[in-house]
Amino acid sequence: MQPGEKVTLITDQATLPIAASLAQELAANGCTWNAFVLEDLAPRPLAGMPQPVLADMESSDVSIFAVNVQRNELRSRMQMTDVVNRRRMRHAHMVNITPQVMCEGMRADFDRVDRLSQKVIEKVRKARAVRATTALGTDITATLNPEYKWLKTSGLISRDKWGNLPGGEIFTTPGEVNGTFVVDGVVGDYLCARFGLLAENPLTIEIAGNRIVSCESKNQELRDEFWAYTHTDENSDRVGEFAIGTNVGVTHVIGNILQDEKFPGIHIAFGNPYGEHTGAPWTSTTHIDVVGLRFNIWVDDEQIMQDGRFLIES
């Protein structure tokens, strides 16, 4: 943050202590800022982002979204990021941020994370395919589409692409994904808080032609909720994101997708492909990440990760 920049700070009642600490830093840096508490503006879950927030963003250099999101609020967030993308704002997306994440993932050495992310992204941008396996049974191959861009969100946020904080991933829309993905980490969106860590009851997803064919888990409620979520619209079951987590400051999953998707390894998401950034020509009203653990990863024929540890120096 630079002195003199104007910031829109968006928060809610659940995240007020963190927003207060952010506001203190904005003031200390000499920034001009306006803060909005969502419950003061509209009932939750939000049907849309309140107009006072969107209007304030029109004159801001930076926006920060530190909110504990609720079910069916994706549309409101998309309205916000539409403004971010159109105005090329620097935007910190801190969905479901917690004190634990502030004290763990947010304390990573982001210069180191950025160096590693840059090395990995340079390899995958030249690749035809990425294969990932785990001891629990994951074996997927992502065939890459050279027309779709790879993006880096390493925690150093620029005007080119807004990013989640804590940062630490590279991602693209894949050309096609096939195989088995065993989710022994976490699932995203509101299901993350509901079902937590999945090491004891993994979710096994079969993917063919870039779409979910089946999913199984000992936790039938998880299976049914995930299946319903990924069949909300015609593209909710389609792999929209293929990503490699690069935050080497994160050493374990905690049941919070904001941090857990940055855990070193592979995560994929079904639904919205962020086509405004990747170039994918389709869309979806949903987006849900799934995170696995302890991957072996090959970029074409080069192995870059073994049992969850990068073989690339950062």
N, C-alpha and C positions, 0 to 999 in steps of 0.2 A: 504494500500500500504506500502511495506517495502523498506527501502533504499537498493539500489543495484538491485532491480528487473527491468526487461526490460518490457516495455509496448508498445503495438501497439494501437494508438489512431486514430480512423476512424471517420471522420466528413464530413460535406458538407458546402456549402456557407451559407445556411439558419441557420445553428447551430454554426457558427464560434464563436460567443461570449461565448457560454457555453463551447465549446471545449477549448477556450483560458483559461477559469477559471480552467478547469480540468488540462490543461497543466501546469498552474502555481502551482497547488497543487502537481503534479508529480515532478516538479523541486524542490519544497520546501522539498519534502520527500526524495530527493536524488536518484530518479529513473532515469534510462536510458529510453528514449522514442523516438519513431518516430511517427510523425503525418502525416496523409494522408487526403487531401481534395478531395473527389470523383470526382468533376467536373474537377480537374486538371489531372485526369487519364483516364476518359472515359465519353462518352455522357450519359446523363440521359434520360429516366429511364435505369438503368443498365441491360445489357443482362447477365452479370455475374460479380462476384467480381473481380476487377482488380488484375492481378497477382502480382504486387509489394506489395499489401496489404497482400495477402495470403503468399507470400514468407517471409515477415517480421514477420508474426505471427509464423512461424516455429521456430523462435529463441526467442520468447517472453514468459514470465511467465503469463502475463495478457493482455487481450484486452478489449478495450472500444469502443462501437459502438454508437456514438451520432449523429444521422442522421435524417433528415426529409425525410422519405421514400416516394417513388413515386409508382404509379400503376405498377404492373407486375414485381416488384423487389424481390419477395420472393425467387426466385431461387438464387440470389446473396447472400442473407442472409443465406440461407441453405448451400451454399458453405463455407461461413465463419464459421458457427457453426459446420460444419463437421470437420474443423481443430481444433476447440475448443474441440469437443468431443474426437477426436482421441488423442490429446495431453494432455487432461485433464487440460486445462487452466482455470484459473479464468476469467470469462467473464462477463462484465457489458453491458447489452443490453438496450440502452436508446433511443428506437425508438420514434421519434417525441417529444423528450424532449423540454420543453419550460421553460422560466424564471418562469412562474407560478408554474409549477411542481417542479422546483428546490426549490421554496420558500414554497411549501405546502407539497406534499407527500414525498419529499426527506428530510424534516425536522422532520419526525416522529421519535419516540423513537424506533429504530429497535431492541433493546434488548427486549423491551416490546412486540413488534410485533412477535419476535421470540418465546417468552414464550407462547403467545397465540396460535401461529401456531403449536407449538409442542403439546400443550394440545389437539387441535382439531384433528391433524393428528393421534394421538394415539387412539382417539375414532373411526375415520373412518376406520382405518386400520383393526379394529376388526369387522366392521359392514357388514351386508348383503345388506343394502339399505339406501339411503338418500332421504327424501322427502322434497320438498320445495313448499311453497304456498305464495301468496301475495293477498292483498285486491283487486287488479285490475284483478285477474283471473288466475295468474300463479298457476299451480298445476302439478308438475312433480315428477316422481319417478325415481331415478337412481339405478338400480340393479347393484351391484358391482361385478367385476370379481377378485377373490383373486389372480389370476395369474398376474394381472397388478399392478404395483407399484404406491403408492402415493408418491408425491414429495413435498418438502417444499422449497419455494423461499421467504424467509422472509426478504431479504435485506442484510443478512450476507452471502456473496458468497464464496463458497468453490470450490475445484477442482472436487467435485462429481457432481455438476450440475450448469451450468451457469444460471444466473438469470437476469430478468428485474429489472431495477431501475427506480422508487422506487419499493422496494419489498413489499411483503405482500400477499401471497396466498399459498394455498395448492391445488394440482390438481392430477388427475389420468385420464386414459382412462376408461370410464365406460363400464360395461358389456353391459348394454342396458338402454336407456332412453325412457320413454313414458310419454305423457301428453301435457299440454299447457304451453308455456313460453311466457309471455308478456314482451317485451323489452321496458321498459319505462325509461331506462338509456341511453345507447348508443350502436351502432354497431361498429365493429372494422375495421381494415385496412384503406384503403383510403376513405371508406364510412363514417368513423367517422368525418373527417374534412368536408365532403360534407353535411352531414345531421345534425350534432350536437346533441343537447339534444332532446330526444324523448318524453318528458313528455306530450306534447300537441298532438303528433301523434304517439302513441306507435305502435310497430310492433308485431303482435300476430303470433306465430309460433306453428303449430301443429306437434308433433313428435310421430311417432309410429315405434317400432322396431328399434330405434336408428337413424331413418332417417326423414328428413323433408317431411311431407305430404302436407302441405299448409302453406301459410303465407298471412296475410292481414294487411293493414294499410290504413288510410285515405289518407296518402301520397303515391299515386300510384307509383310515381317515385322511392321512397325508396323501396317499395315492389318489383318492377320489377328489380331494380339494385341488391337487395339482392338475389332474386330468381336466376338471371343470374349468380351471383358470386358463389352461392352454387350449381350450376349445371355445373361447369367448367369441372370436370372429374367425374369418377364413384364413388368417395368417398367424393366429395365436400359437399354433403348433409348429411354426416354421422357425428354423434356426436363423435368428437375425444378427447375432453377435457371436464371434469366436475370439476369445481373448486369452492373453497370457499375463498373469499377475506377476509384478516385478518389485513389490515393496518388500525388500529383504529385511526391513525393520520389523515386519510382522512375523511372529514365530509360531502362531497357533490360531485356529479359528475360535471365535467367541460367541457366535450366534447373532451377529450383526452384519448384514450383507454389505454395508457401506465399507467396513474394514475387511471383511472376509474375502470379498472378490479381488482384493489386492494381494492376498496370500500367494506366495510363489507357486505357480502351477497353471492349470487350465481351468477356465470357467467359460460356459456358453450361456446364451440367453435365447429364449424363444419369444417371438413377437417383434415389436418395432425395431427395425435395423438401424435407426438413426441415419436414414438415407441422405439427409441434408449434409452429412459429413462423409459418409462412406461412399455415397453414390448409388446405393441400392434403390431401384425404382419402385419398390412396393412399401407398404406400411401396415401397421396394426395398431389397435387401440390398447394393447397390453404389451408388457415387457417383463419377463421374469428370469432371473439368473439362477444357475445351479453351479455349485462349487464342489470340486473333488479334492482329494488329498494325495500327496506323495506320488507325483507323476514321473514317468519317463517320457521325454519329448524329443522327437526328431523333426528337424526342418529339412525336408528332402532326405538326404542320407546322413546328415550331420546331427549327432545327438547333442542337445544343449541342456538337458536336465536329466538327472538320474536320482530316482527315489526322492524327489522333491528338492534336490539341491542343484542350483545352476552350475553348469560346467564352464561358464563364461565369467571372466573376472570383471568386477565392477569398480 
